[in-house]
Amino acid sequence: MGKIMEKITYQIKERTSDVVLPDELGFGQVFTDHVFEMDYNKEKGWHNPRIKPLEDIPMHPATMFIHYGQAIFEGMKAYKTVNGDVVIFRPEQYFKRMNNSARRMCIPEVDNDFILEALKELVNIERDWIPAKEGESLYIRPFIYGSDTALGVNPSKTYKLIILLSPVGAYYPEGFKPIKILVQDEYVRAVRKGLGECKTPANYAASLLAGEKAMKAGYTQVLWLDGIEQKYIEEVGTMNIFLRFKDEVITPKLSGSILPGVTRKTVIQLLQEWGENIVERDITIDEVVERYEAGDLTGVFGSGTAAVISSVGWLTYKDKKMTINNGEPGDLAVKLFDEITSIQYGKKEDTHKWLVPVEKKEVEVS
Ligand SMILES: *Cc1c(COP(=O)(O)O)cnc(C)c1O
């Protein structure tokens, strides 16, 4: 991973009026007016880092990633704290994962320290776009794609990295509502040794049909089973899953086909600190049903950057319908949600050093 020695160049649009955010931000609908970009080729490595106005990407129809999917992305968040400070939650964890995805996808890695500094510069410039109402945040979407113009199937020789910023609304505008989940045994998302642990477009393409069918049947998300036997539970849509039993909390161990969530890691660490018996292991859907029957399953929740924690109220597997905790949010899910969001919004001391501050500084307008 070559160090990037070049300085970032700035092409900043002068703002003629204050940023006005819509009342309903939704998710990924509104974008700030600048992006960070850089390019890669074999001779120069990653080069020409720049912050510039957001604009369309002109693209040849043979651009490689459109055909063969050689692309990766990340999703993290910046927050405006109750003191008005701007912070990014565990960015180094997301960039580390981006490089893991890069290796698997034959994409050149990026200097972690450099990209974090570049992100801080971009977020500083766009700080007026960070919404400050309860539950709102700035979603950060870095991505890299193979940009060669050629139809042969092989790794691209050139790449583009872009960081796009999107102010997003509260995930639960009406409060912390449990969701309905369908255990999916007709389709699989990923197989071990495949791409499951990468944030790469193929995984989401593989999940769409199952997601659509589940939605039509009245569910919010699907719970994926392993790709080989459809026996072990893996994860939910864009979240990792946790099951609370009387004597332990279980989350499927990272098998290679599960996305290693940063929120998952955060949850595990907090549960350990709280003295919960948190276990990472394989768990079959049959064991989940058996322990539900025995009255031992007291809570189910998902973890992911978008929602932080999502409580699961209903879980359906074939014709077995399970209602968890009477369809009410479990106390552990609520406690985790409160703890993590309190840290993110600066209401609680960040003893773990999870927040990276974005200092306010002036940037020359070109
Ligand atoms: C992003 C993602 C997650 C959650 O990861 P976080 O780092 O916690 O946001 C879980 N599963 C899938 C498939 C994902 O894409």
The ligand as an ORCA input file, in Angstrom:
! r2SCAN-3c Opt
* xyz 0 1
  C     -22.840     -2.961      6.176
  C     -23.441     -4.269      6.466
  C     -23.624     -4.747      7.774
  C     -23.389     -3.903      8.994
  O     -22.102     -3.430      9.133
  P     -21.821     -2.107      9.953
  O     -20.357     -1.929      9.834
  O     -22.248     -2.358     11.342
  O     -22.599     -1.027      9.304
  C     -24.091     -6.031      7.941
  N     -24.385     -6.816      6.883
  C     -24.247     -6.384      5.626
  C     -24.579     -7.299      4.510
  C     -23.781     -5.101      5.372
  O     -23.675     -4.669      4.120
*
